[in-house]
Amino acid sequence: MCGIVGLHLRDPSLEPRLGALLSAMLGQVVERGPDSAGVAVYGDPRLSPPGQAVVSLLGTSKTEVEAALPGVVAIDADATTVVHAGADQIAAALPEATVIGSGEGFAVLKGIGNPVELADAFGLAGVSGWQGVGHTRMATESAVTPEGAHPFSVGPGQCLVHNGSFANHATIRRELRAQGVEFDSENDSEVGARFVAHQLEQGTDLEKALRLLCERFDGFYTLLVSTGDSFAVVRDAIACKPALVAET
């Protein structure tokens, strides 16, 4: 049992309130996922200035980033550090760092703990932007770790959050590994994120990638998947896993 929230703003006048609105939505699904939480935010000028490559790191402090990359802007957000640098720069300077998100106009923040307290630690209420995705987790298929928290972002500007469980995730994980796909956690949701990202890398559009996921994955699930230009909800045929999603 987990909580999913998503907010897509078409009204520019609401963009300064994105974080406050998303924080309030997260507060409504805390009981569905008290173990850990995370958000992906699109369009906040402080976290991700226009035209600036941004990488979100887990478990690497602002001090470590600034020592390895002098002059680079690093923003501390609890367990996450948002760095204004390209993925190649990070890989060269901090090869052991765990990347949890990358792309322009996009940042991922996540960690272990009470979702409301984490939202406060992230400074979420002060975030602006045009799109946000959030998740509160109650672990079922893997341990409670920062790496296992959602969202999973394994492609530029891509984000996936998941409520439910995939019954055949181990089989699909092996198949993806055989094709050269690497994993950062034992979480079944990461398998879904890697599957979608792998399809997109091969030139498949998001709608077809999600249809393929529905054909290939067994289990009960609701997914919210977002990119820099897409916002999609996918449910299994039984559709018993809820989500709180709004577009306005």
N, C-alpha and C positions, 0 to 999 in steps of 0.2 A: 504494500500500500504506500503510495507516494502522492504528492501534490504537484500539479502542473498549473502554471499561470502564464498567460501570454497577452501582450497588449500591442496592437498596431495602430498608430495614430495617423490619420489622414488630415486632421485639423492642425495646422502648424501652431495655432495659438495654444494648444495643449502640450507642445513639446517641452516647455520648461517644467512641466509637472510630471513628466514620464516616471521619474524615480519615485516620487511620492505616491503616485497611483499604483505603480508596480509593488512598492513596499506594502501598501494597504492590501493588495491582492494576496501577497505572500502571507500576510498575517491571518488570512482566512483559511489557509490550508496547512497551518503548523501542525495540527493534530494528525494529519495524514503523513507527515514526515518529519519527526523531531530529531533525527540523527545528524543531518547535514543539510546544506542548502547552497544554492548558487544562482547567479543570474548572468545573462548575456545582454549587453546594451549596445544599441546601434545609434550612433549620431551624437554622443556626448562630446563637446569640443574640448573638455579638459582631459578626459580619458583617452580620446582618440581624435586629435585635431584633423581637420580636413586635409586630405592628401598625404597624411603621415602614416607610414607603416607602424603597426602596433603589435606587440607580442605580450600575452598574459602568461606569467610564470607562477608555478606553485612551489612553495617551499624554498625559494631563493629570495633572500632579503634585498631590500633597497640598497643597503650598504654593500652587499656583494656585487650587485649589478653596477653600482657607481664605481667600485674599485676595478671591475673588469672592463667597463666601458666608460671612461671619463668623459664628461660632458653630455652624456645621454640622460634624458629626463626619465626618472623612475618614480612611480606613484605607489605608495604603500597602501594596500587595502586588505588588512588583516593577513590571512595566509597567502594572499595573492599579491604579486607585484606587477603592475602594468608598466611596460617599458616602451618608450617611443623609439623603436629601432626595428630593423627588418629581421626576419627569421634567420637569414644567413649570418647576420652579425651575431645574433644570439648563439647560434650553433658553433660559431668559431670561437667566441669569447667565453661561453659558458656551456661546454658540451654536455655536462651532466644535468643541466637544468631541465625540469619538466614543463614543457610548453602545453598550456591548456586552451590556447586560443591565439589566432593571428589573423591579420587582415587590416584593411583601411576602414576607419569609421566604426570600429567594432572592438569590444573588450569583454572578457569573461572574468567573473569574480566568483570564487567558491571556497568552501571550507567546511570543517566539522563543527557542530554545535547547534544551539537553538536558532532556528531561522530568523526570528525577530531580532535576536542579539547580533547575528551575523549581518543582517541588513543594516543595522546601526553601525557596526564596525566597518562595513563597506562604504558608509556615507551615502547609501542608496537614495535616501529622500532628497538629496541635493543634486541628483543626476538628471540631466535632460537628454532629449533625443526623440527619435520617431518610432522606435520599436524596442520592445524588451521581452525577454523570456525568463521565467523563473521556475525553480523546482525545489521542493522539500522532500527529503528522502527518508524512508524507512527501509533499511537494508533487508533484502531477502535472499539474493543469489550470491552475494559476496560480502566481505567485511566492511565495516565502517572506516573508511580511510579518506583522506583528502582527494586522492586520485579517483576514488569511486564515487565522489559527489558529482552531481549534474550541474550544469550542462556539459555535454561532451561536444567539443569542437575540434574536429580532426582535419578540416580543410579550411581554406581562407574564407573567413566570414560565415562559416557554416556552424550551425548549432542544432543539437538534438537533445530533447528531454523525454523521459519515458516513465509512464506509470504502468506497472504490470511486470510480466516476466516472459522471457523467450525460452521455450522448452528445449529447442534444438540449437542453442547458441554455441555449445562446445563443438558441434559438427561444423557449423559455419565458420567458427574461429579457425579451425584446422584448415578448411578450404581457403580462407583468405590468407593465412600464413603461408600456405603453399604457393600463393601468387605474389608473395613478397610483402604483404601487409603486416606491419608491426603494431603491437598493442602496449598500452601503458598500465592496464589494470586487468583484474579478473572479472570485471563487471559485465553482465550480459548486455547492458545497454550500450556499452562501447562497441560491441559487435555490430549492433544495428547502425551506429554512427559510422563505423568503418565501412560497412557494406554500402551505405548511401554515398559516402565520399568516394569510394572506389568506383561506383557506377558513374558519378559525375566526372571523375578524372578520365573515364573512357569516352566521354562525350554524350552520355545519356542525360536528358533533362530531368529536373527534379520530380515531375509528375510520374514519369516512367520509372525512375529509380524507386519511388515509393510503392508503385504498383508491383514491381519486382520483389520488394521487401515483403509485401503482403502475401505474395505467392510462395516465397521461400521460407519465411519464419513461421514457426508454430508457437501458440501461446495466447495469453490474454494481454492486450496492450492498447494503450493510447499513446501516440507520439505527437509531439509538436516539433516541427522541423522548420528552421528559418535560415535564410541566406540574406545577402545584401539586397535582394530584389524579390524574395519570395517568403511566404508565411503559410504553412500547411499543417493541417491536423489529420492524422491517420488513426483509424481504430480497427480492431479485429471485428469479425462478423458478429460476435456476441455483444460487443460494445458496452461492457460493464465497468470500465475504468474511466472515472470522470476527469475533466479538466475545466479550468476556469479561463476562458479566452474571450477577448473583446477587441473589436475594431470600431474606431470612431473618428 
